Amino acid sequence: RDIVMKFVLSTSFNTVEDLMTLAPVADDSGWDSLTFSDHIVHPETISTPYPYTEDGSRRWEAFTDWPDPWVLIGALAGITKRIRFTNNVYVLPMRNPFLAAKAISTAAVISNNRVTLTIGMGWSSDEFALVEQPFERRGKRADEMVEVMRKLWTGEWVEHHGEFYEFERLEMTPAPTERIPIYVGGISKFAFRRAARLGDGWLSDLQTSAEIVDCINTINSYRKDYGRDHLPFDVMASPSDAFTLDHYKRLEEQGVTHLLTMPWPFYPNDKVDALTQKSDAIKRFSDEIIAKMD
């Protein structure tokens, strides 16, 4: 493999104000991308258990910042030069495809094509209900939404006649001048098949290295079934048990192209304020890991 692993900074649980400071630091320090998580509201009680913890509780407290990713990406694009932006994840079927396509394409234009869309199917039926989108069949609907958005992003006259969406010739401007890559997040067989069938990449959950490699092998077998194994394919992984240069290089050898992490827990420092500690951690991780991956 000629591709050197790239590093992606998770922005979860940070305030908007802090991210306006941290994004230029990451941009100057060799990080490849920033990810943005996606919740519209935080219900006090939930009727759907959170699927990624054993007891169904959420990994964050109430009143955590969840900024709109595309508004924030537009703002951060204006104060950075080269860093890319993606999601962890963007709940696509919770949206209308025209409004989503418009926001994403505008962010791509503002950032000079520094956008990768990472989609998930969502787990919170409560949020779907609040934004008046059906929770049922959200996977099938999302598949068609991807088809619709890719048409809209061509910047040409397009039409669509599908199961969920139907429209005659129209165009959406501004359109991105480069193809927007789409990754698929999730650890179900449906997510694996969706990534293999229509994705340019896959995003793991917080998993062990062994689990991530098993997922990659499964997806690659599906990609072969779909006749897409000859196409480039990225893997953005968030390992729970990899913390050293050797760990990361082993994952790179197993097919991980992008390593998603949050560096400040690695470098605790109670002698400075929290924002300075995070900024220092971004730079230190770059010096100790990113610069040595070549």
N, C-alpha and C positions, 0 to 999 in steps of 0.2 A: 504493500500500500504506500502510495506516494503522499497521501493526504495526511497532514499533521493535525492531530486532535485540536479542536478549538474549544474555548472556555466561555461559558454562558453564565452571567451573573443573575441570580434570582433576586427580584426586587420585593418579594412578598413581605408584608407586615411592616413596610417602611412608609413614612409619611410622604406626601407629595413634596413638601418643602425639602426633606432630606434627599429625595431622589433628584431634585434639581441641582443639588450640590454633588451627589455621588456619580451621576451619569457622565459628566465631563472627566472625572477622575478615571473611571473605567475606560472611557474613550481614549485617554492618553496613556493607558497602562497595558494595552495589548489584548484586552478582553474582546471577544468576537461579537457578543450580543448581550442584550438585556431581555429578561422575560417579565411579563406582566400577567398576574392572575386576574380572575374575573368573577366578581359577584356584584349584583346590582343593589341588593339590600341584604341585611342580616336579620332574619326573623328571630324573635326571642325564643320561640319554640319551633321545632321542625317536625313535619309529618313523615319525611323520608330520612332514614338514618344516613349519616355520612359514611360512604362505603370504604374509606381508606384507613379507618381505625377499628380496633377490635370491638370497642363498646359503642360505636356509632356516633361518638361525640366529635365535634369539629376541632380542628387543630389551632384555632385562633379564638381570641376573646371578642366580645362585642365591642363596637366602636373602633375596630381596626380599619385603617384606610383601605378602601377598594376603589381607586380612581378608575374612571373610564379609560381603557387601555389606548384607544385611538386618539382621544384628546391629549392624553399624556405623551404618547409617541410623537404627535405633532409638535408639542412644546419642546420635548427633548431633542428632536431632530434639529431644531433651530440653534441649539447650544452645543451640538456635537458635530464631528466631521466624518467619522468612518464607521462607528459602531452600528451594528444592526439591531433590530427590534423584533421580538416575537412574543409568544404567549405561553402561559403555563396554567391552564389552557383558555382559549376563547370558546365560550359555550354557544356554538353557532346556531343550533336549532331553537334557541331561546329568542332568536331575532327574525326580523323580516329580511329576506335575502337582498332586496334592493337597498335598504338602509345600511345593512352590513357592508355590502359591496361598495357603496358610496364612501363610507367612513374609511374603509381599508384602502381603497384606491387613492383617496385624498391624502392619507398618511404616507402612502408609497410615493406619491408625487412630491410632497413636501420634503421627504427624507432622501430624495434621489434614489429611489428603489432599494432602500435599506430595510425592507419589511419582509418577514416570513410569517405566514399565518399558521398557527398551531391550533387545531380545533379539538374540542371534546364534545361529548354528547350531553353532559350535564347529569346531575344526580338529584337536584333539588326540585321536586314537583311544585313546591311552594312558590319559588321564583318564576317558574314557567306560568303558573296560574296568574301571578301578579302582572306579567307582561302580555297576557292573553295569547300565549302560544301553547299548542297541545303538547303534553308530555308524552302521550302515546305515539308510537311510530316515529319518534324523533330521529332515529338513526336513518331510516329510509328517506325522511324529509331532508336531513342534512346532506345525504348523498346527492339529492337533486339540487339542493342549494349550491353545492360546490360547482355543479354543472352550469347552473344559472350565472353564478358570479364569474366563472371563467369566461363565459360568453360576454358578460357586461364589460369585463376588463380588457377586451380586445379593442375597445374604442370604435368599433364598427357598428353598422346596422345589424341587429341580431333579433331573433325571435325564438320562442320556446313553447313547446307543447308537451307537457309532462303530466304526471299523476297529480302533483301538488301545485304546480305553477304553470300558468298559461298566459302568454302575451304575444301580441303581434310586433312587427318591426319597430325597434326603438334603439337609441344609443345613449350611453352614459359617459359624460365627460366631466372632469379630466380622467383620462385613463393612464395607468402606469406605462412607462416606456419599456419595461422589462417584465417578464413573466413573474408573478408572485408565487414563490414556492409555498406548498401547503403540506404541513406535517399533521399527523393524526396522533393524538394522545389516548392512552388507555391500556389496560392490561387484561381485557376480556378477549375471547376469540373473535368477537364482532369487531373490536378495535383493531386486532391484528389483521383481519381480512380487509377492513376498510383501508388501513395503511398500505397494505400490499396492492390493493385494487386501484386506488386513486391517489395515494399520497406520494409526496417527494421525500418523506421521512417519517419517523416514528419517535414519540416521546414516551419515556418510561414514567412510572410513578417512583416514589422513593423505595428502591428495591435493593437486594443484595447483588453483588456482581454476578454471582452464579445465576440468579433469577433473570437478570438483564440479558445474559448470554443465551439462556434458554428461549427467551422471548424473541431475540434476534434470529435465532435458528428457525423458530416457528414461522416468523414473518417471511424469512427468505424462502422457505418451502412454499408458502402461499404465493409469493411473487413469481416463483417458477411456474406454479399452476396457472397463474394469470398471464404468463408470457411477458412479464415485466422485469425479470431478473437481470436483463442486460442494461437497464436504465440506472443512472446514478440514484443513490438512496442514502439519506442521512439518518443517523441515530443520535438523538439527544437524550442522554441518560443521567439519572440522578441516583448514584449509588450510595447506599447507607453504610458501606463498609470499605470505602476507598478514600484514603487521605494523603497518600504519598505519591511521589513521582513514579515509583515502580508500579504502584496500583494502577495509576492512570495509563501508563504505557501498556500494561497487560490488557486493559479494557480497549485501548486503541487497536491492539492486535486482534481483538475479538470482534471488531466492527463498529465500536463506538466512535462517532465522528465529532460529537459535541458533548462536553461534560458540563452539566448544570449543577452549580453549587452556590453556596453562600459562605464567603470566606471568614467573616468576622468571628464565628464561634471558635475558629482555629487559633485566633490570636487575641485572647482576652487581655485587656489593659484598663484597669480601673483608675489609672492616673490621669486619663484624659476623658473628655466628654464623649458621649456615645457616637456622635457624628464623626468626630475626629478618629475614634477607634475604628469605625467602619471604613473610612477613607484610607487610613493607614493599612488596614487589612487587605483592601483591594490592591494596593500597590505592592505590599509584601508578598501576597500570593502570586502576583505577576512575576516578581523577581525570582521567587523560589521555585515556581512550578511552570508557569506559561513560557517563560524565556528559555527553559531547559527542555522543552518538548521537541525541539527540532532534531 
